Amino acid sequence: MSVLRQFVGTSSNTWVRALIIFCLAWAVLVYIFVAKLNPANTDESDSISNRINQALQLLEASRQRNQELQETIDTILKDNVDYQSAQKLIQKLEYNLHNQLGVEAKAEFPIVYGNPSNEPTLEYELLRRRIQTNIGELWNFFSNELGKVKKSFDHGPIGKNEDINSVLILGAEHKRSLLSDMERLRQLDGYEAWRQKEAVELSNLVQRRIHFLQNPTECSRAKKLLCKLNKGCGYGCQLHHAVYCFIVAYATERTLILKSKGWRYHKGGWEEVFQPVSDTCVDIGGARANNWPGRRESQVVVLPIIDSLMPRPPYLPLSIPEDLAPRLKRLHSEPIVWWVGQFLKYLLRPQKGTKAFLETSMAKLGWKKPIVGVHVRRTDKVGTEAAFHSIDEYMTHVEDYYLTQEINGTSMARRIFLASDDARVIDEARKKYPQYEIIGDAEVARMAAVSTRYTDTGLNGIILDIHLLSISDYLVCTFSSQVCRVAYEIMQTLHPDAGHRFKSLDDIYYYGGQNQHNRQVVIPHKPKSHEELHLKAGDLVGVAGNHWDGFTKGKNTRTNQVGLFPSFKVVDKVETAKLPTYPNV
């Protein structure tokens, strides 16, 4: 089975993979069938009828498996299922096959993805993810330091730069090999089935809670939180505003009323683009509205933007619910991103017209996997909120991703989806990187410009961009852009843990208006220069940003000193807040 999995992982024809699995399943069943009829030690006094009954049961199981496999093959061929979805179908069939074949087959074909009842410890998952993160941080440090040395030899002895380049090239390959090994470890450690199951169950629980909150049995008596969608900013910022409103509604057990008529992106309002946030309670009626924080008995509370919120409750990002924290910390490398993603999952349920637009646009673009999503933000961001980054900087990380996937000698199509608010970026990328299949729409990019983005066409374009970025295999962008962060948040709803499926050229992840982001020191540090912090184990450091050179900038809350420290010497401190547990759900 392990050989089969390797073949399945590299084949581009999904139906061939499904057919091979079918043939293998049939062969194993026939083998067991024959073995059951011809035991090694046969006694004529044995009940022949019992053996025949066992054989008939096995044949019936075979018939059912055959039917399931045939339905899967038909689905793949008829609906043109994408690569990732086909992989999930195959994994599910493999797991079901192992469960049905019994002890004999399991001994010969061990389960690669594990059993949902096999659960990892919290310590194991934290350590596994820490090693993966620190491999990247180690490479950031050494590549940056060697880059400095190389620069110092620009006018020095001939041959020194070539030597350094050789070290950098081999070092990068070593880093890719380690990351590939870590990914393989995750697949083979026996806990992957649990991760898939836990992710589904946690998401379903939160979605049920939100649905319960948003659909009270008596709207006229329900307590409500009024949120005005039209915050004076772009689409990604407005989505984050709506999520913030939803988090406050969840924490205060108030049904969210999203006031969106006259929305600058679509005058008809949110409900004409996405499904309404409530099926039963869509306005405040004749109730009197009180400004935040109101009183406990206030039926309607009006919420300001997060920057003006006073007093500030402890459950704002980056906090997660206390009751979900133990499960989330074990499942996910970025619990807050997962938490935000759950509200986006509920908010962004498309209306039929929006869904049809997305499907038609994907077909028109020829979107398919494997693919890396690249978002290049220019126009109003550059020079104000973010620095300029050339397309070459993005493509360096795209290339590194593909080289990591191909570390064992396999080859795959080099493909990117390129989204930007500057149409010239797409043309430039196609000229500079002809070896890549670059999927992108210059017209969508033109409509994303400041002068035209607040139109229905501009709205469709940004919805499409975010959707395609979020379902890509990997994301290269700048986290200073809210569009990029939204795509990353949605990505978490599609995988058990997509916390490492990105490369940001500037900021670490943050949520606009968030409470302090703290990390806890696990390895002491003695400063080597006046720029570095002195750290003791247990210190809390408020993070200002990762410099992607092995060092992070922050403030030691014990000494109030601001400076740099080695990124690997700290771990994220997951903040929690006591929120309603919705026992009726």
Secondary structure, DSSP 8 states (H G I E B T S, - for coil): -HHHHHHHHH-S-HHHHHHHHHHHHHHHHHHHHHHHHS-SS--TTS-HHHHHHHHHHHHHHHHHHHHHHHHHHHHHHHHT--HHHHHHHHHHHHHHHHHHH-HHHHHHS--SS--TT----HHHHHHHHHHHHHHHHHHHHHHHHHHHHHHHTTTSSTTHHHHHHHHHHHHHHHHHHHHHHHHHHHHHSS-HHHHHHHHHHHHHHHHHHHHHHHS-S-GGGS-EEEEES--SS-HHHHHHHHHHHHHHHHHHT-EEEEE-TT-SS-TT-GGGTB--S-SS--S-TT--EEETT--TT-SEEE---GGG-SS--TTSTT-EETTTHHHHHHH-S-HHHHHHHHHHHHHT-B-HHHHHHHHHHHHHHT--SS-EEEEE--TTTBTTTB----HHHHHHHHHHHHHHHTTTS-----EEEEEES-HHHHHHHHHH-TTSEEE--HHHHHHTSTTTSSSHHHHHHHHHHHHHHHTSSEEEE-TTSHHHHHHHHHHTTSSS--TTSEEESS-----TT----EEEESS-B--SSTTB--B-TT-EEEEEEE-SSSEEEEEETTT--EEEEEGGGEEE---EE-----TT-
